[in-house]
């Protein structure tokens, strides 16, 4: 924010896209994480780092959905700039009773890729919910947060 003002609001109070035309092209990265609790019943189906349902392999499908979402972020969030992703990786692992989704995005552009990483992790989590809901609706998408970003004005790393 410049001078404690929202960057997506013009002086008249109307929403606007941020002008990035004067910014430099730099390498930018972001990693976002979403945690999902599917409960013991669904976790008991975990075999060889995957949960299989009638709809197919849950984690593999979620990875594909998350990458697709990251690539389409500017179509979902009104003021996101359309940017070409140089890379998008989604890693899914189980920590205790949580399914942890990490989405890392990379671009070389004038604006960052935080929203793409957050979208990728979020849609991967929603896909897990969709694929497992026939087994139980007691599924909680607990948190989604930016873990780190590099490039642009300043870097960020969550502790």
N, C-alpha and C positions, 0 to 999 in steps of 0.2 A: 504494500500500500504506500502510495506517495502522500506525504503530509497527513497521515491517518485517514485517508479517504479511500473508498473502494475504487479499484481501477476499472470496474465494469459499469460505472455510473458517470454520466457526463455532468457538466456544471448545472444543467437544468434538472437533474435528478432522473433522467431517462437512462435506460439500460443501453450499453454500447459494447462493441467489441474493442479490445485493446489494440492500438496501432503498433505493430511490431516492425514496421518497415525500416526504421532506423537502427534496429538491433543488429548485432553481429551474429553470423552463423557460427555456432560452437557445438561441440559434442555435449549432449545432455542425457542424463540417465535418471531413472527413478525406480524405486522398488516399493511396492505396496503389499500389505499383508491382510488377509481376512481369515478369521478363526470361526470354525463351524463345529457345533456339538451336535452329533447325530444320535447320541444315546448308545447304550450298551447293546441293544438288540441289533442295530445296524452295524456297529463296530465289530460285533462278533462274526460278521460275514467277511471281514478283511482277510484275504489270503494272498500271499505273494505281493504285498503292497498294492492291492487293488480290491475293490468291491464290485462284484458282478451282480447285476439285476436283470430282469426280463428285458429292460430297455438297453442293456449292454454294459460295457465297462465304465463305471462311474467316473473314475479319475481321468482316464484317457479322454472321455467325452468332455469333461469339464475343462481340460487343458485346451482342447480345440475351441470350445465356446469362449473361453477367456481370451485367447489370441484374436479370435474374430471380433470380440467386443472392443479390445484395445485398438484394433485397426479402424473401427467405426465410431470412436468416441466423439468426433466432431459432428456426427450425425445425431447423436443422442443429447449432447449438452450444448445449448444454444451458442455460447460465446467461445467455445473451444475452436482454435484454429485447426484446419485440416493439415496434418503433418504426416510425412512418410516415416514409418518406423523402420529403422535399420535392423532392429531385432526386438523380439518379445519372447521371453521365456517364462513359463509357469511351472513351478515346482509344488507338488502336493506331498505332504508327509503327515504322519499321525504322531502327535505329542500327547501322551497320556490319553485323555478322552476327547481331545480336539483334533479336528482335521485342520491343518494349517496350509493355507494357499499363499505362496509368494509369487508375485508377478513383477518381473523386471523388464523395463522398456528402455530402448536406446534410440536416439535420433541424432542427426546432425542438422540443426535448424536454428531459427531465430527465437523459438519459444520452447518451453519445457514439455516433458512427457509425464508429469505427475498424474494428470487426469486419465491418461491412457493406462497407466499402471493400476490406478484405483478402479477404473472400469473393468479391466481384465480380471483382477482379483475378485471383484464383486460379482461379475457374471459367472465366473467359475464356481463361486459359492452358491449362487442361485441355481446353477445347473446340478450341483450335488443335491440340493433340496428337491428339485424337480425329479431327478432320477430315483431318489430314495423315498419320496412321500407315500408311495404305495405300501411301503413297509411300516412307516410311522410318520405321523405329523408332528411328533415331539422332537423337532429339529430347530436348533437355535443358531442363527447367524449372529455371532456374538460381537464382533468388532471388525472394522475395516479402517486401516490407518496407513499413512505414508510412513515408511521406515527410513528412506533416504532419498536424496536427490543430489545430483551434481550438475554443474554448468549453470549458465546464467549469472545473475548478480551474486548469489551466495549459495553455498552448499548446505545441506541439512542431513543430520544423522541422528535418528532416535536412539536414545540410550536404553 
